[in-house]
Amino acid sequence: MNRPEVTFSRSNRGIKTKFDEAMKILQFSILLVEFYQKKEFNNVIALQLRMLLCDTHQGKDISLLRKIQMNPKLYPVVKSFVTLDSKGSAFIAGDLFDSSQESIPLRQWLNQIIYRINLGGKLHRLTIQDFIKFSANKSGGAHVDKTLFEKAFIVDVHAETVLSRIAKGLILSLGRDLDMINEENLKSLFEPVANP
């Protein structure tokens, strides 16, 4: 006798718990990348960013941040690109986000260009979402593709320096403490937990 599959719904509290877990994973992954040069944790950062900001299923936005805040707003990128060459290649040096400016809607935030590069005579403009999605979907966050199109290749090469900057911008925009990302907090992961 076959019965239909039972579907359960996660409570708002359960969703908030998953959101907090993802943010904590993100913060500790940044710490591992930046302080311990564990670059492989960029894959974890990419996956957490995708889940938090731009995850989809059958074309529908299922990102975790939108389940917590209906219309999230985040700090915009700074407007000062550093030019690399006369062909239009440029990047943003230093802080990626400008906390002195008014926050912008998530969709607009994800579509901000943060890297321009001329590859073989073609100028590619890469957005925050490009870095997150290509890193998560093509370069080891959730999947590893054997062949990469140009944009995915560019992201693969530069994600190491960009992903933690995107993650820090998210953390800062959500009012979380960037100072938590330090070596002292990593030690708490290895301390024994007292039994109640």
Secondary structure as the mmCIF struct_conf table of DSSP 4:
data_model
#
loop_
_struct_conf.conf_type_id
_struct_conf.id
_struct_conf.beg_label_comp_id
_struct_conf.beg_label_asym_id
_struct_conf.beg_label_seq_id
_struct_conf.end_label_comp_id
_struct_conf.end_label_asym_id
_struct_conf.end_label_seq_id
HELX_LH_PP_P HELX_LH_PP_P1 PRO A 4 VAL A 6
HELX_RH_AL_P HELX_RH_AL_P1 ASN A 12 TYR A 36
HELX_RH_3T_P HELX_RH_3T_P1 LYS A 39 PHE A 41
HELX_RH_AL_P HELX_RH_AL_P2 ASN A 42 LEU A 53
BEND BEND1 CYS A 54 CYS A 54
STRN STRN1 THR A 56 HIS A 57
TURN_TY1_P TURN_TY1_P1 GLN A 58 GLY A 59
STRN STRN2 LYS A 60 ASP A 61
HELX_RH_AL_P HELX_RH_AL_P3 LEU A 64 ILE A 68
BEND BEND2 MET A 70 ASN A 71
STRN STRN3 LYS A 73 LEU A 74
HELX_LH_PP_P HELX_LH_PP_P2 TYR A 75 PRO A 76
STRN STRN4 VAL A 77 VAL A 77
HELX_LH_PP_P HELX_LH_PP_P3 VAL A 78 VAL A 78
BEND BEND3 LYS A 79 LYS A 79
STRN STRN5 PHE A 81 THR A 83
BEND BEND4 ASP A 85 ASP A 85
TURN_TY1_P TURN_TY1_P2 SER A 86 LYS A 87
BEND BEND5 GLY A 88 GLY A 88
STRN STRN6 ALA A 90 ILE A 92
BEND BEND6 GLY A 94 GLY A 94
BEND BEND7 LEU A 96 LEU A 96
STRN STRN7 PHE A 97 PHE A 97
TURN_TY1_P TURN_TY1_P3 SER A 99 SER A 100
BEND BEND8 GLN A 101 GLN A 101
HELX_LH_PP_P HELX_LH_PP_P4 GLU A 102 SER A 103
STRN STRN8 ILE A 104 PRO A 105
HELX_RH_AL_P HELX_RH_AL_P4 LEU A 106 LEU A 110
TURN_TY1_P TURN_TY1_P4 ASN A 111 ASN A 111
STRN STRN9 ILE A 113 LEU A 119
TURN_TY1_P TURN_TY1_P5 GLY A 120 GLY A 121
STRN STRN10 LYS A 122 THR A 127
HELX_RH_AL_P HELX_RH_AL_P5 ILE A 128 LYS A 138
STRN STRN11 SER A 139 SER A 139
BEND BEND9 GLY A 140 ALA A 142
STRN STRN12 VAL A 144 VAL A 144
BEND BEND10 LYS A 146 THR A 147
HELX_RH_AL_P HELX_RH_AL_P6 GLU A 150 SER A 173
TURN_TY1_P TURN_TY1_P6 LEU A 174 GLY A 175
HELX_RH_3T_P HELX_RH_3T_P2 LEU A 178 MET A 180
BEND BEND11 ASN A 182 ASN A 182
HELX_RH_AL_P HELX_RH_AL_P7 GLU A 183 LYS A 187
HELX_RH_3T_P HELX_RH_3T_P3 SER A 188 PHE A 190
BEND BEND12 GLU A 191 GLU A 191
HELX_LH_PP_P HELX_LH_PP_P5 PRO A 192 ASN A 195
#
